[in-house]
Amino acid sequence: DCPGKEGVGGKKRNLALLRSRLYTGERRRTEPVVESTTAAGDHGTLRRSQSDRTEYSQKLQEKMAPQVGSSTSATAPQDNEEQVSRWMMARRVKIIAELMQTEKDYISDLDLCIKEVIHPLRNKQIARFDVDGLFSNIELVHQVSAKLLSLLEEATTDVEPPMQIIGEVFLQIKGPLEDTYKIYCYRHDDAHTMLESYEKDEELKQHLRDCVQSLK
């Protein structure tokens, strides 16, 4: 009942309370936030956002996978991965086929231009008509393009889709492609200016018309 004893007891209680607060604070600093199951507020929000991300990832995979029919049952993760892999491989095969077809069409156009335009104009030997200046090194472009197509066909013919290595083809022909198109692009503006001047000359313009008619 004496005041001194009461003061000692109060100090002990305060010290115990301080230790409890320090211990609680230390736990909050060291324990992962997401492991707390009793805390509300931000913890619950974080847990929900992680769940949302997982659900979104699953939905994205289902979207990417080819649709093989409606089913209410959940697809196993392994089946999902296989479907996505097959879809991506089918898409890759289509891209390679489109690439090769585009190259074939381009070479066909170059063939027509060389046979129906360049050669006839050269054979006419028109004094004021610079055929090589107008068409630059287009014949070399044709050669390099034909080589590229040949390498692409070699890399894909009788080769299973997963084993078709297309990137190596472009690395192999990178030097010739760069050297050839560097010249073609460098001369392009001059050739365009030359064509505009020829179109102002009625005689030269008629020669160009004849070639276009032959192409048609």
C-alpha positions in Angstrom: 0.0 0.0 0.0 3.0 2.3 0.2 3.6 4.8 -2.6 7.1 3.5 -3.3 5.8 -0.1 -4.0 3.1 1.2 -6.2 5.7 3.2 -8.2 7.8 0.1 -8.7 4.8 -2.0 -9.8 3.8 0.7 -12.3 7.3 0.8 -13.8 7.3 -3.0 -14.2 4.0 -2.9 -16.0 5.3 -0.1 -18.3 8.4 -2.1 -19.1 6.5 -5.2 -19.9 4.2 -3.2 -22.2 7.2 -1.6 -24.0 8.8 -5.0 -24.5 5.5 -6.4 -26.0 5.3 -3.4 -28.4 9.0 -3.8 -29.4 8.4 -7.6 -30.0 5.3 -6.9 -32.1 7.2 -4.3 -34.2 10.1 -6.6 -34.8 7.7 -9.3 -36.0 6.1 -6.9 -38.4 9.5 -5.9 -39.8 10.8 -9.4 -40.3 7.8 -11.5 -41.3 6.5 -11.5 -44.9 3.4 -9.4 -45.3 1.6 -11.9 -47.5 1.9 -14.7 -44.8 -0.3 -12.8 -42.4 -3.8 -14.4 -42.2 -5.3 -12.2 -39.6 -4.5 -8.8 -40.8 -7.0 -6.9 -42.9 -6.8 -4.0 -45.4 -3.7 -4.0 -47.6 -2.9 -7.6 -46.9 -6.2 -8.8 -48.2 -5.9 -6.6 -51.3 -2.4 -7.9 -52.1 -3.7 -11.5 -51.7 -6.6 -10.8 -54.1 -4.3 -9.1 -56.7 -2.0 -12.2 -56.8 -5.1 -14.4 -57.3 -6.3 -12.1 -60.0 -3.0 -12.3 -61.8 -3.0 -16.1 -61.7 -6.6 -16.2 -63.0 -5.6 -13.7 -65.8 -2.6 -15.8 -66.8 -4.8 -18.9 -67.1 -7.4 -17.1 -69.2 -4.7 -15.8 -71.5 -3.3 -19.3 -72.1 -6.8 -20.5 -72.8 -7.3 -17.7 -75.3 -4.0 -18.5 -77.1 -4.8 -22.2 -77.2 -6.7 -23.4 -80.3 -10.4 -23.9 -79.7 -11.1 -27.6 -80.0 -14.7 -27.4 -78.8 -16.7 -26.1 -75.8 -16.1 -27.8 -72.5 -17.1 -26.8 -69.0 -14.4 -28.9 -67.3 -11.1 -27.2 -66.5 -8.2 -28.1 -68.8 -5.1 -29.6 -67.1 -2.0 -27.3 -67.2 -0.1 -29.9 -69.2 -2.8 -30.0 -71.9 -2.8 -26.2 -72.0 0.9 -26.0 -72.6 0.7 -28.6 -75.3 -2.1 -26.7 -77.1 -0.2 -23.4 -76.9 2.9 -25.1 -78.2 1.0 -26.6 -81.2 -0.7 -23.3 -81.9 2.6 -21.5 -82.0 4.2 -24.1 -84.2 1.3 -24.0 -86.7 1.5 -20.2 -86.7 5.3 -20.4 -87.4 4.7 -22.8 -90.3 2.2 -20.3 -91.8 4.6 -17.4 -91.5 7.5 -19.3 -93.1 5.2 -20.4 -96.0 4.0 -16.8 -96.5 7.6 -15.6 -96.5 8.6 -18.0 -99.2 5.5 -17.3 -101.3 6.2 -13.6 -101.1 9.8 -14.2 -102.2 8.5 -16.3 -105.2 6.1 -13.6 -106.2 8.8 -10.9 -106.0 11.2 -13.0 -108.1 8.4 -13.5 -110.7 7.9 -9.7 -110.9 11.6 -9.2 -111.3 11.7 -11.8 -114.1 8.9 -10.0 -116.0 10.6 -6.7 -115.6 13.9 -8.0 -116.9 12.5 -10.0 -119.8 9.7 -7.6 -120.9 11.2 -4.2 -120.1 15.0 -4.1 -119.6 16.0 -6.5 -122.4 13.8 -4.9 -125.1 14.9 -1.4 -124.2 18.5 -2.4 -124.4 18.0 -4.1 -127.7 16.5 -0.9 -129.1 19.6 1.0 -128.2 17.8 4.3 -127.8 20.4 7.1 -127.7 18.8 9.2 -125.0 17.7 6.3 -122.8 20.0 5.2 -120.0 18.6 1.7 -119.2 21.2 0.8 -116.6 20.8 4.2 -114.9 17.0 3.8 -114.8 17.0 0.2 -113.5 20.2 0.3 -111.5 21.4 -3.2 -110.4 18.0 -4.8 -110.5 19.5 -7.9 -112.2 21.8 -8.4 -109.3 18.8 -8.0 -107.0 17.1 -10.8 -108.9 20.1 -13.1 -108.4 20.4 -12.5 -104.7 16.7 -13.0 -104.2 16.8 -16.2 -106.2 19.6 -17.4 -104.0 17.7 -16.5 -100.8 14.6 -18.4 -102.1 16.8 -21.4 -102.9 18.3 -21.4 -99.4 14.8 -21.1 -97.8 13.6 -24.1 -99.8 16.6 -26.1 -98.9 16.0 -25.3 -95.2 12.3 -26.4 -95.3 12.0 -29.1 -97.9 11.6 -32.6 -96.3 12.4 -31.1 -92.9 10.0 -31.3 -90.0 8.7 -27.9 -88.9 10.4 -28.0 -85.4 13.8 -28.6 -87.2 13.4 -25.8 -89.8 16.0 -23.2 -89.0 15.2 -20.0 -91.0 17.3 -17.5 -89.1 20.5 -19.2 -90.3 19.5 -18.6 -93.9 19.3 -14.8 -93.4 22.6 -14.8 -91.5 24.2 -16.7 -94.3 23.1 -14.3 -97.0 23.2 -11.1 -94.9 26.4 -9.8 -96.6 25.2 -10.2 -100.3 21.8 -8.8 -99.4 23.3 -5.7 -97.7 25.8 -5.1 -100.5 23.2 -5.4 -103.3 20.4 -3.3 -101.7 22.9 -0.7 -100.6 23.6 0.1 -104.3 19.9 -0.2 -105.3 18.7 2.2 -102.6 21.6 4.6 -103.1 20.6 5.0 -106.8 16.8 5.0 -106.3 16.3 8.7 -106.1 18.4 9.4 -109.3 16.4 6.7 -111.1 13.1 8.3 -110.1 14.3 11.7 -111.3 15.4 10.1 -114.6 12.0 8.4 -115.1 10.2 11.7 -114.6 12.3 13.4 -117.2 11.7 10.5 -119.7 8.0 10.8 -119.2 8.2 14.4 -120.4 9.7 13.3 -123.7 6.9 11.9 -125.9 9.2 9.5 -127.9 10.8 8.0 -124.8 7.5 7.9 -123.1 6.1 5.8 -125.9 8.9 3.2 -125.5 7.9 2.9 -121.8 4.2 2.5 -122.8 5.1 -0.3 -125.2 6.9 -2.1 -122.4 4.0 -1.7 -120.0 1.6 -3.0 -122.6 3.8 -6.0 -123.1 3.7 -6.7 -119.4 -0.1 -6.5 -119.4 
